[in-house]
Each structure stands twice: as structure tokens, then as C-alpha cells.
Amino acid sequence: MNTSNAHRHLSAVSSMLFRIDDKVPSSTTVLFTVALMVTLALLLSNLLTRRRIPSQYRLPPVAPYSFLESLSASRNGTIAWFFRAVTRRMGRLCRLSFFVPFKKVFVTADAELTRLILTDPDTTKSPSLKNFNKITAGTSQFFTSNGYRFYHARKAMAPAFANNHIKRMDKVTISKTEEWIEGRLEDHVKNHQDIKINREMVDLTLSVILDAAFEYKMSLKEQKKLMECVHVTLKTFIFPNPFKMFLWFLFPSIWRAHQKA
């Protein structure tokens, strides 16, 4: 009798379990429900956060330019004009639509805000700047380093900016600028010729740096070759094509960029 009752009891429990199991939703339904709940929670949190944060502390507006427009300006050499158009339309601070995971990209034309950011001790350079290291064939640079590497390089460079060196650099800068005005600018003015001022300023700056910092006078041929290398490496490595970078050994243009670097 007891055995029979036990069997009936187990049978009842088993049937109840199977009935419950039949009602358990599928894994797809569970995942969908959880995803929906998380999405709603994030939206609610965002709305509540916006209500709590005073207007002066909210994120600036997003400029109405697509990612492709930003990328195109970056790759065709018109990024400076693009930023000027953005700030003239949006004001001194806004955001851009760049596909950078978990990052927000800001553009500012406010000199005081720029100074505060660059002099803040907690400011670090973006990891994306490490693309610049490819221009120097993988060598870590002063301008892309953080922490100990940056301060070590800065300390090592400090003696080069002593007062006596600065005075000599001032003389070189003035001399080179006067030489450019007399040798290049005045000729173009007399002959009513157009002048590519951006290229002229790059050439002038390069000649000043080489003479003032390295006491080296570069020939026009060397200067042209160097700027060609800079142009090719910047175009290839700063805003790279992910597909080409992954299969770089199949593309002659990437080979040439590595050679230029």
C-alpha cells in the first residue's frame, strides 16, 4: 500500500514538473525579453539623467554631417576647411559623427577651452594617435606618448629650449622669413602670379626647423622628396582602409607607403 502511494505521489510530481516545463519560454524569448528590458532601462536612465543635469553641463549638439563626409574631408586634405565650416555652423563646441567605438568626438574653436584641455594633468592622448607612429616606421613619438615616456622625452628636450638656443632660433626664423619674402613672395607679387600659401608655409616652416633645430640646410630636391613621403604616409596610415590594412601585402600602394615611412 505504501509502495503504491509512493508511486502515485512520484507520478503526480513528475506530471506537474513536465507541465511546468512545457510552459517555460524558449531561450530566444528570454533573450528578447531581457534585451527589451535593458533597452527600456537605458532609455529611462538617459531621460532621467537629462532632467537632472543642468543645461550648461550637457553634451554639445551633434553637427549635421555624416561619417562619410568627415572621412572624405580627412582623406582629401580639406579637413581644416571642414572643421571651419563645422564651427561656423554649430558654434565653438560640437560633436561629430565618427565611428569610434565607445568614444565621442568633439570639435572646438575655443582657444581658452583648448588650453584648459591640453594643460589638464589628467588629459591623455587618444590611442588612435598611435597611427602616427606608422609614419616613422613604428617608432614611438613624443607627440603620441603618455605618462613616463612623454615626461622622459620632454625632460630630455628641455635643454634645447634654453634661452641662448631660443635667441639663435629667433634669428634663424627671422632670416628665413625675410629670405622667403624677398626670394619668393615679392616675385609672385610683381608677376601677378597666384601662390599656394599653404604649401609655401609648409616649406618655410620645414626650412626653419631644419636650420634652427638641426643646423642643416635642405636642398629643394630633398625637401620635395621628404614632403612626398609625408603626404603618402599620412594618406595611407592616418585614416587607413581596414580591408587594405588587413591584407596589406596584396596592395602595392601599402608597400610604397611602408617604404616611404
One Martini backbone bead per residue (centre of mass of N, CA, C, O) as a GRO file, in nm:
protein
  261
    1MET     BB    1   0.059   0.061  -0.023
    2ASN     BB    2   0.297   0.250   0.010
    3THR     BB    3   0.414   0.200  -0.270
    4SER     BB    4   0.172   0.302  -0.430
    5ASN     BB    5   0.170   0.592  -0.313
    6ALA     BB    6   0.454   0.665  -0.408
    7HIS     BB    7   0.400   0.634  -0.711
    8ARG     BB    8   0.173   0.843  -0.725
    9HIS     BB    9   0.341   1.081  -0.623
   10LEU     BB   10   0.561   1.075  -0.843
   11SER     BB   11   0.366   1.106  -1.079
   12ALA     BB   12   0.255   1.383  -0.997
   13VAL     BB   13   0.524   1.535  -0.995
   14SER     BB   14   0.608   1.475  -1.286
   15SER     BB   15   0.362   1.601  -1.427
   16MET     BB   16   0.409   1.886  -1.309
   17LEU     BB   17   0.690   1.934  -1.430
   18PHE     BB   18   0.611   1.900  -1.728
   19ARG     BB   19   0.404   2.129  -1.729
   20ILE     BB   20   0.603   2.353  -1.655
   21ASP     BB   21   0.806   2.305  -1.887
   22ASP     BB   22   0.603   2.376  -2.113
   23LYS     BB   23   0.591   2.690  -2.004
   24VAL     BB   24   0.871   2.744  -2.077
   25PRO     BB   25   1.047   2.956  -2.233
   26SER     BB   26   1.243   3.031  -2.467
   27SER     BB   27   1.556   3.156  -2.521
   28THR     BB   28   1.469   3.378  -2.721
   29THR     BB   29   1.255   3.509  -2.538
   30VAL     BB   30   1.441   3.577  -2.305
   31LEU     BB   31   1.643   3.754  -2.459
   32PHE     BB   32   1.440   3.960  -2.564
   33THR     BB   33   1.336   4.054  -2.287
   34VAL     BB   34   1.606   4.149  -2.171
   35ALA     BB   35   1.675   4.352  -2.399
   36LEU     BB   36   1.422   4.528  -2.356
   37MET     BB   37   1.474   4.604  -2.060
   38VAL     BB   38   1.751   4.736  -2.102
   39THR     BB   39   1.660   4.952  -2.304
   40LEU     BB   40   1.450   5.088  -2.120
   41ALA     BB   41   1.650   5.156  -1.892
   42LEU     BB   42   1.836   5.339  -2.061
   43LEU     BB   43   1.624   5.544  -2.150
   44LEU     BB   44   1.536   5.628  -1.868
   45SER     BB   45   1.816   5.714  -1.767
   46ASN     BB   46   1.860   5.933  -1.983
   47LEU     BB   47   1.615   6.108  -1.910
   48LEU     BB   48   1.690   6.156  -1.612
   49THR     BB   49   1.969   6.281  -1.663
   50ARG     BB   50   1.871   6.524  -1.830
   51ARG     BB   51   1.701   6.644  -1.597
   52ARG     BB   52   1.944   6.680  -1.389
   53ILE     BB   53   2.121   6.823  -1.592
   54PRO     BB   54   2.246   7.099  -1.657
   55SER     BB   55   2.277   7.266  -1.951
   56GLN     BB   56   2.595   7.342  -1.918
   57TYR     BB   57   2.659   7.002  -1.887
   58ARG     BB   58   2.585   6.919  -2.153
   59LEU     BB   59   2.608   6.794  -2.443
   60PRO     BB   60   2.679   6.878  -2.735
   61PRO     BB   61   2.593   6.905  -3.041
   62VAL     BB   62   2.536   6.749  -3.345
   63ALA     BB   63   2.660   6.756  -3.641
   64PRO     BB   64   2.519   6.761  -3.983
   65TYR     BB   65   2.739   6.514  -4.039
   66SER     BB   66   2.867   6.260  -4.183
   67PHE     BB   67   3.100   6.019  -4.182
   68LEU     BB   68   3.176   6.044  -4.486
   69GLU     BB   69   3.239   6.348  -4.479
   70SER     BB   70   3.465   6.335  -4.269
   71LEU     BB   71   3.644   6.128  -4.418
   72SER     BB   72   3.682   6.283  -4.682
   73ALA     BB   73   3.823   6.532  -4.555
   74SER     BB   74   4.062   6.366  -4.436
   75ARG     BB   75   4.166   6.239  -4.725
   76ASN     BB   76   4.167   6.526  -4.919
   77GLY     BB   77   4.280   6.788  -4.740
   78THR     BB   78   3.997   6.947  -4.599
   79ILE     BB   79   3.977   6.951  -4.279
   80ALA     BB   80   4.006   7.252  -4.203
   81TRP     BB   81   3.753   7.351  -4.361
   82PHE     BB   82   3.555   7.164  -4.223
   83PHE     BB   83   3.590   7.273  -3.932
   84ARG     BB   84   3.511   7.561  -4.000
   85ALA     BB   85   3.222   7.495  -4.093
   86VAL     BB   86   3.129   7.365  -3.831
   87THR     BB   87   3.181   7.610  -3.631
   88ARG     BB   88   3.010   7.819  -3.791
   89ARG     BB   89   2.741   7.652  -3.755
   90MET     BB   90   2.770   7.543  -3.428
   91GLY     BB   91   3.013   7.671  -3.301
   92ARG     BB   92   3.265   7.619  -3.048
   93LEU     BB   93   3.086   7.344  -2.979
   94CYS     BB   94   3.097   6.995  -3.085
   95ARG     BB   95   2.986   6.707  -3.262
   96LEU     BB   96   3.088   6.403  -3.428
   97SER     BB   97   3.039   6.148  -3.681
   98PHE     BB   98   3.222   5.891  -3.554
   99PHE     BB   99   3.349   5.554  -3.580
  100VAL     BB  100   3.399   5.530  -3.238
  101PRO     BB  101   3.424   5.318  -3.001
  102PHE     BB  102   3.323   5.457  -2.704
  103LYS     BB  103   3.332   5.746  -2.850
  104LYS     BB  104   3.372   6.103  -2.847
  105VAL     BB  105   3.363   6.369  -3.089
  106PHE     BB  106   3.525   6.682  -3.073
  107VAL     BB  107   3.475   7.037  -3.157
  108THR     BB  108   3.693   7.330  -3.128
  109ALA     BB  109   3.723   7.716  -3.125
  110ASP     BB  110   3.832   7.737  -2.825
  111ALA     BB  111   4.118   7.848  -2.686
  112GLU     BB  112   4.068   7.814  -2.379
  113LEU     BB  113   3.969   7.523  -2.384
  114THR     BB  114   4.222   7.404  -2.515
  115ARG     BB  115   4.416   7.483  -2.289
  116LEU     BB  116   4.277   7.325  -2.059
  117ILE     BB  117   4.308   7.044  -2.185
  118LEU     BB  118   4.628   7.044  -2.238
  119THR     BB  119   4.691   7.125  -1.914
  120ASP     BB  120   4.565   6.884  -1.805
  121PRO     BB  121   4.681   6.617  -1.611
  122ASP     BB  122   4.440   6.407  -1.722
  123THR     BB  123   4.539   6.428  -2.002
  124THR     BB  124   4.515   6.210  -2.286
  125LYS     BB  125   4.603   6.041  -2.551
  126SER     BB  126   4.486   5.892  -2.811
  127PRO     BB  127   4.521   5.577  -2.948
  128SER     BB  128   4.476   5.675  -3.249
  129LEU     BB  129   4.762   5.829  -3.269
  130LYS     BB  130   4.942   5.572  -3.330
  131ASN     BB  131   4.936   5.601  -3.640
  132PHE     BB  132   5.183   5.800  -3.651
  133ASN     BB  133   5.405   5.577  -3.605
  134LYS     BB  134   5.399   5.468  -3.903
  135ILE     BB  135   5.558   5.707  -4.031
  136THR     BB  136   5.815   5.598  -3.835
  137ALA     BB  137   5.819   5.281  -3.847
  138GLY     BB  138   5.706   5.246  -3.524
  139THR     BB  139   5.802   5.488  -3.373
  140SER     BB  140   5.789   5.641  -3.089
  141GLN     BB  141   5.642   5.949  -2.994
  142PHE     BB  142   5.609   6.247  -2.837
  143PHE     BB  143   5.304   6.301  -2.957
  144THR     BB  144   5.201   5.982  -2.857
  145SER     BB  145   5.272   5.999  -2.562
  146ASN     BB  146   5.254   5.875  -2.225
  147GLY     BB  147   5.365   5.953  -1.936
  148TYR     BB  148   5.679   5.858  -1.897
  149ARG     BB  149   5.759   5.894  -2.196
  150PHE     BB  150   5.684   6.192  -2.214
  151TYR     BB  151   5.853   6.311  -1.973
  152HIS     BB  152   6.123   6.209  -2.070
  153ALA     BB  153   6.128   6.362  -2.341
  154ARG     BB  154   6.083   6.646  -2.227
  155LYS     BB  155   6.337   6.654  -2.049
  156ALA     BB  156   6.543   6.600  -2.284
  157MET     BB  157   6.450   6.873  -2.449
  158ALA     BB  158   6.486   7.125  -2.266
  159PRO     BB  159   6.784   7.230  -2.340
  160ALA     BB  160   6.698   7.327  -2.637
  161PHE     BB  161   6.519   7.574  -2.472
  162ALA     BB  162   6.716   7.767  -2.410
  163ASN     BB  163   6.781   8.097  -2.435
  164ASN     BB  164   7.021   8.080  -2.640
  165HIS     BB  165   6.860   7.905  -2.846
  166ILE     BB  166   6.617   8.087  -2.891
  167LYS     BB  167   6.771   8.327  -3.009
  168ARG     BB  168   6.879   8.173  -3.253
  169MET     BB  169   6.601   8.089  -3.366
  170ASP     BB  170   6.498   8.373  -3.415
  171LYS     BB  171   6.706   8.451  -3.629
  172VAL     BB  172   6.641   8.225  -3.829
  173THR     BB  173   6.343   8.292  -3.872
  174ILE     BB  174   6.380   8.579  -3.981
  175SER     BB  175   6.571   8.511  -4.213
  176LYS     BB  176   6.385   8.308  -4.364
  177THR     BB  177   6.146   8.500  -4.404
  178GLU     BB  178   6.297   8.718  -4.567
  179GLU     BB  179   6.393   8.524  -4.789
  180TRP     BB  180   6.105   8.450  -4.884
  181ILE     BB  181   6.001   8.732  -4.957
  182GLU     BB  182   6.232   8.800  -5.165
  183GLY     BB  183   6.238   8.514  -5.332
  184ARG     BB  184   5.903   8.473  -5.362
  185LEU     BB  185   5.676   8.681  -5.303
  186GLU     BB  186   5.768   8.928  -5.478
  187ASP     BB  187   5.763   8.782  -5.751
  188HIS     BB  188   5.457   8.716  -5.751
  189VAL     BB  189   5.360   9.008  -5.731
  190LYS     BB  190   5.498   9.128  -5.986
  191ASN     BB  191   5.364   8.880  -6.177
  192HIS     BB  192   5.072   8.808  -6.088
  193GLN     BB  193   5.082   8.547  -5.905
  194ASP     BB  194   4.993   8.272  -5.779
  195ILE     BB  195   4.977   8.129  -5.437
  196LYS     BB  196   5.055   7.849  -5.232
  197ILE     BB  197   5.044   7.909  -4.907
  198ASN     BB  198   5.045   7.630  -4.770
  199ARG     BB  199   5.308   7.526  -4.907
  200GLU     BB  200   5.491   7.763  -4.828
  201MET     BB  201   5.464   7.723  -4.516
  202VAL     BB  202   5.581   7.441  -4.507
  203ASP     BB  203   5.858   7.507  -4.630
  204LEU     BB  204   5.937   7.725  -4.426
  205THR     BB  205   5.913   7.557  -4.168
  206LEU     BB  206   6.115   7.339  -4.249
  207SER     BB  207   6.364   7.525  -4.282
  208VAL     BB  208   6.363   7.632  -3.993
  209ILE     BB  209   6.391   7.367  -3.836
  210LEU     BB  210   6.652   7.260  -3.968
  211ASP     BB  211   6.827   7.508  -3.891
  212ALA     BB  212   6.754   7.558  -3.585
  213ALA     BB  213   6.775   7.246  -3.478
  214PHE     BB  214   7.012   7.110  -3.704
  215GLU     BB  215   7.189   7.274  -3.900
  216TYR     BB  216   7.021   7.222  -4.182
  217LYS     BB  217   7.036   7.237  -4.541
  218MET     BB  218   6.786   7.190  -4.764
  219SER     BB  219   6.712   7.089  -5.054
  220LEU     BB  220   6.465   7.091  -5.287
  221LYS     BB  221   6.479   6.788  -5.344
  222GLU     BB  222   6.460   6.690  -5.051
  223GLN     BB  223   6.199   6.837  -4.980
  224LYS     BB  224   6.019   6.698  -5.190
  225LYS     BB  225   6.068   6.407  -5.092
  226LEU     BB  226   5.966   6.438  -4.802
  227MET     BB  227   5.673   6.540  -4.871
  228GLU     BB  228   5.595   6.288  -5.024
  229CYS     BB  229   5.620   6.092  -4.787
  230VAL     BB  230   5.421   6.232  -4.599
  231HIS     BB  231   5.171   6.219  -4.780
  232VAL     BB  232   5.154   5.909  -4.815
  233THR     BB  233   5.147   5.826  -4.510
  234LEU     BB  234   4.905   5.988  -4.421
  235LYS     BB  235   4.695   5.870  -4.622
  236THR     BB  236   4.738   5.564  -4.527
  237PHE     BB  237   4.754   5.573  -4.184
  238ILE     BB  238   4.546   5.774  -4.052
  239PHE     BB  239   4.304   5.671  -4.273
  240PRO     BB  240   4.248   5.367  -4.298
  241ASN     BB  241   4.197   5.074  -4.476
  242PRO     BB  242   4.105   4.788  -4.332
  243PHE     BB  243   4.134   4.588  -4.567
  244LYS     BB  244   4.422   4.674  -4.655
  245MET     BB  245   4.561   4.632  -4.379
  246PHE     BB  246   4.506   4.323  -4.360
  247LEU     BB  247   4.610   4.302  -4.690
  248TRP     BB  248   4.886   4.464  -4.750
  249PHE     BB  249   5.055   4.252  -4.935
  250LEU     BB  250   4.845   4.309  -5.197
  251PHE     BB  251   4.935   4.626  -5.191
  252PRO     BB  252   5.141   4.854  -5.340
  253SER     BB  253   5.065   5.114  -5.179
  254ILE     BB  254   5.152   4.998  -4.900
  255TRP     BB  255   5.441   4.940  -4.968
  256ARG     BB  256   5.517   5.235  -5.035
  257ALA     BB  257   5.449   5.352  -4.758
  258HIS     BB  258   5.662   5.188  -4.602
  259GLN     BB  259   5.904   5.303  -4.759
  260LYS     BB  260   5.855   5.601  -4.684
  261ALA     BB  261   5.874   5.544  -4.370
   0.00000   0.00000   0.00000
